[in-house]
Amino acid sequence: MKRYLSEQEKIQIYEDIRAYLAEELEIDPEKITDETNIIEDLGADSILFLEMFEEFKGRLGIELEIRTIGQYMLNNPVYTFKEITQSIYMFVEKGEDLIQEMEQ
């Protein structure tokens, strides 16, 4: 089922993700910009990505298995904070339709 995020919802998700990363990585959230490379600039790893997606999956009602998200991310890697937020917006908006797209 498709869901469309309003600009206000996107702003809230953006800020929530930034706060989550800042807390997990113990840094000032202001140091995280759209261009920040989460792995190279902040020292995060793939485990943090999966933990973050699992956290936001519940908060945002994403109806995808973490395995599906992981598979998508293997084929479509993200590096910057902006790419991460865009991916989460897509997971929320496409939901299970993403599985069909991956199969094509």
Sequence and secondary structure as in RCSB ss.txt:
>XXXX:A:sequence
MKRYLSEQEKIQIYEDIRAYLAEELEIDPEKITDETNIIEDLGADSILFLEMFEEFKGRLGIELEIRTIGQYMLN
NPVYTFKEITQSIYMFVEKGEDLIQEMEQ
>XXXX:A:secstr
      HHHHHHHHHHHHHHHHHHHTS GGG  TT BTTTTT   HHHHHHHHHHHHHHHT  S HHHHHHHHHH
S   BHHHHHHHHHHHHHHTTHHHHHHH 
